[in-house]
Amino acid sequence: MSGGCGEIGRGQGGSTETVQLLGRHWIIQDSRGVTVTEVPRGTRGVIGCTPIIKPGTCFQYYSGTDLDEAPGSMHGSFQMAVLDDRSQPLESFDAEVAPFHFWPPSTPA
């Protein structure tokens, strides 16, 4: 049985610095811990975007995958850059994303 599962990502600027999301790395696993998809580190942006996140703002997105065994889990990182006041990169870092679980959407009875 294959089910579609969604993932919602949200990045929030919790510091006094403006950052840009440049890339991502995801490892997506089924309920048995088998890796079903891996998005390589450095894959550009998310859903075609490389958003600039200013202090106190957020960027939210939705994406999906197919799983044979739910629930699924995923973990990984976002590759980020701290920007100066002209939106030029000052330094880069990885924002680690701890493992979390997700389930297929409920089907109406």
C-alpha positions as CSV (number, residue, x, y, z in Angstrom):
1,M,0.0,0.0,0.0
2,S,1.4,3.3,-1.0
3,G,0.3,6.5,0.7
4,G,1.2,10.1,0.1
5,C,2.7,12.0,3.0
6,G,3.3,15.6,3.4
7,E,6.0,17.7,5.1
8,I,5.6,21.2,6.2
9,G,8.8,23.2,6.7
10,R,9.0,26.5,8.6
11,G,12.0,28.7,9.0
12,Q,11.8,31.5,11.5
13,G,14.3,34.3,12.0
14,G,14.9,34.1,15.7
15,S,18.0,36.3,15.8
16,T,19.0,39.8,14.9
17,E,20.6,38.6,11.6
18,T,19.0,38.2,8.2
19,V,19.6,34.8,6.7
20,Q,19.0,33.1,3.4
21,L,18.1,29.4,2.9
22,L,20.4,28.2,0.2
23,G,20.0,24.4,0.2
24,R,18.8,21.3,2.0
25,H,19.6,17.7,2.9
26,W,16.8,15.3,3.8
27,I,16.8,11.6,4.7
28,I,13.3,10.3,4.5
29,Q,12.5,6.8,6.1
30,D,9.5,4.5,6.3
31,S,8.2,3.0,9.6
32,R,10.8,0.3,9.4
33,G,13.7,2.8,9.3
34,V,14.4,2.0,5.6
35,T,15.6,5.1,3.7
36,V,13.1,5.7,0.9
37,T,14.4,9.0,-0.4
38,E,17.5,11.1,0.2
39,V,17.8,14.6,-1.0
40,P,21.5,15.3,-1.3
41,R,23.2,18.0,0.8
42,G,23.3,21.2,-1.1
43,T,20.3,20.6,-3.2
44,R,19.2,24.2,-4.1
45,G,16.5,25.8,-2.0
46,V,13.1,24.4,-1.1
47,I,10.2,24.1,-3.6
48,G,12.2,26.3,-6.1
49,C,12.8,29.1,-3.6
50,T,15.9,30.4,-1.8
51,P,14.0,32.7,0.7
52,I,15.6,35.5,2.6
53,I,14.4,35.4,6.2
54,K,14.6,38.6,8.2
55,P,14.5,38.8,12.0
56,G,11.0,38.1,13.3
57,T,9.7,36.8,10.0
58,C,9.2,33.2,8.8
59,F,9.1,31.2,5.6
60,Q,6.8,28.2,5.4
61,Y,6.4,25.5,2.7
62,Y,4.7,22.2,2.0
63,S,6.1,19.2,0.2
64,G,5.2,15.6,-0.1
65,T,6.5,12.1,-0.7
66,D,5.2,8.5,-1.2
67,L,5.6,5.9,1.5
68,D,4.8,2.2,1.5
69,E,5.0,2.0,5.3
70,A,3.6,4.8,7.4
71,P,4.4,6.6,9.6
72,G,7.5,8.1,8.0
73,S,10.2,10.1,9.5
74,M,12.8,12.5,8.2
75,H,15.8,14.5,9.4
76,G,18.5,16.5,7.8
77,S,19.6,20.1,7.5
78,F,19.2,23.4,5.8
79,Q,22.2,25.2,4.4
80,M,22.0,28.8,5.3
81,A,23.9,32.1,4.8
82,V,24.0,35.1,7.1
83,L,23.5,38.2,5.0
84,D,24.8,41.8,5.4
85,D,22.6,44.8,4.9
86,R,23.0,44.6,1.1
87,S,22.0,40.9,1.0
88,Q,25.5,39.7,0.5
89,P,26.6,36.5,2.2
90,L,28.9,37.0,5.3
91,E,29.1,33.4,6.5
92,S,27.4,30.0,5.9
93,F,26.2,27.3,8.3
94,D,24.0,24.2,8.5
95,A,20.8,24.4,10.5
96,E,20.2,20.8,11.7
97,V,16.7,19.5,11.7
98,A,16.0,16.8,14.3
99,P,14.1,13.7,13.3
100,F,10.3,14.0,13.2
101,H,7.4,11.7,12.1
102,F,4.6,12.2,9.6
103,W,1.6,10.3,8.5
104,P,-0.5,10.2,5.3
105,P,-3.5,12.5,5.3
106,S,-6.7,10.9,6.6
107,T,-9.1,9.6,4.0
108,P,-12.8,10.5,4.4
109,A,-15.0,7.6,5.7
